[in-house]
Amino acid sequence: MVNRLPAEGDAARTLLFAGGPHHVVGDHPARGGGLLRARLPDWICCGAAALACLVDAFLPWMRSGSIERNGYQLLASGQHAGLLGGGGARALTFAAYLLPSLAAATLAALWVGRPAVARVLAALTGAVLAVGAVLATSRLHSGLLFGPFLGLGLGGLTVLTAVTRAFTTRSQR
């Protein structure tokens, strides 16, 4: 591969190998640095937040007797007990099982350079977690552990950062 810097407006980005500048893929350093540096706020706001939401779903949400249940176990128990019968509850159940896919899609969108798509997916991930946490805390009044409260905070923060990042990026153009 030829060692060259992409010209202004060059659609094909080139990898710079041995002997060239040590930035990853992307723009000339005089025009603001590499692609990773330009997308770092999106990786922090969207990628890390989506991963945090995914991790929270596996943290302890409720204690029943001597058993601690995570978000998915709590959801399965609610389904088995017949507490989640409405259409909205079914939609939330479906969305909760999509949470790992939403987090993975957020990271994939960031990886391929689609930050706008990543912001939407991160906001969806956070919204699913926050709504699930609100429902868990509103229906269960005893035995709650830190999972739903952390989920409410992380989900809300993820939505807020994704939306804020979308509007600040749009206003900088």
N, C-alpha and C positions, 0 to 999 in steps of 0.2 A: 504494500500500500504506500502511496506517495505521501510524504510529509508535507502537508499544506494546510493553511488556515482557510476556513470557508470564506468565500467572498460575501460581500453585503448582499442579502437576499438569496443566498445559495440554499436551495431546498434540501440538498443532500448534505447532512452533517458528516464529517469524517472523523475517524479515530486518529489521534496523533500518537505515533509510536516513537521508538528509540530516537533520542536526540532532540525531540520536539518539546514544547512546553508540557508541563505535567498536570494540566487540568484535564478533566475527564472528557466528556463529549460536549461540543457546543461552540460558543461564541469566542471570538478573539478576546484576549484579556483586556484590551483597550476599550472594548464595548461592554464591559461589565463582568467578565469572568465566565466560568464554566456553567453548564446547565445545572449541575448539582447545587452550586451556590445560588443560582437564580431561583431554584425551586425549594430551597431549604425551609422557608417558612411554611410552604404547603406540606412538606414532609413532617414537620413538627405539628402543625395545626391539624392536619387531616390523618396522616398515617399513624402517628403516635396515639392520637385520640381514638381512632378506630380500634387499634390494638388494645388500648386500655379498656374500652367498652367490651371487647371480646373477653378479656381476662376477667373482668368483673362478673360476667355471667357465670363463671365457674367458682367464684368465691362463695363462702357461706352466706346464705340469705336468711335462713330460719332454723331454729332449733325446735324439734318436737321430741320430747323425752330426752334421750341421750344421743339422738341422731341430728347431725347438722346437714341441711340440704342446700345445694347450690340452686341457682336460678332455674336450671333445666329440670332438676329433680322436683323442685317446688311446682313447676308448671305441669309435670307429669302427675304429681299427686293431686293437683287441682282438677285435672282432666278426669282422673280415675274416680275422684269423689263426686264428679258431676257439677263442680262449681263454675266451670267455664263453658256454659251452654249457649250463650248468645252469639250473634254474628260478629260483633266487635271482638269478643274474646277469641273466637276462632281465627279471625284475621290477625290478632296479636300473637296467637300461638304459631301461626304460619310464619309471621315475620320474625318471631324469636328463633325459630329453627333456621331461618335464613341469615341470622346475625353473623355466623362465621363466614358465610359466603359474601356478605356485604363488606366485612372487614377485609377479606382477601381481594375483593374487587377494587376497594379503595386503594390498597397498596399496588395492585396491578395497574390501575389508571395512573398513579403517580410514576410508576416505573416506566411506562411507555410515553410519558410526557403529556398527559391529559389532565391538567390540574383542575379544570372546571368540572369535569366528570367526577374526579376524586372528591371535590368539595360537596357535591350533591350526595354522593354515596356515603361520605363521612357524616353528613347531616342526617341522612336516613338511619345510619347505624346508631347515632346518638339518640335520635328520636325514639327508635324502637326500645332501646334500653331505658330511657327516661319514662316512657309510658308504662313499660312493664314494671318499673320500680314504683311508680305512683299507684298502679293497680295493686301491687303486692302490699304496699304500706296501708292502703285504704281498706283492704279486705281483711288483713291480718293485723291484729292489735297486740298479740303477745308472741313472744319467742323470736322476734325479729333480731337479726344480727346486723353487721355493718354493710353487707352486700347491697341491699336495696337503697340505702342512703348514699353509699358511694356511687351506685349506679345512677341515681337521680342527679347527683352532682356531675359525674363524668359525662352522662348523656347530654345534660343541659349545656355543659361547657363545650362539648364537641359540636353541638348544633350552633352555639354562639360563635365559636372560633371559625367554623366553616363559612357561616354567613358573613361574618365580619371580614374574613379574608377575601371572600368573593367581592364584596363591595369596595374594599380598599384597593384591590387589584384593578377593578374596573375604573376607579377614580384616578388612578395613576397613569392610565393610558392617554 
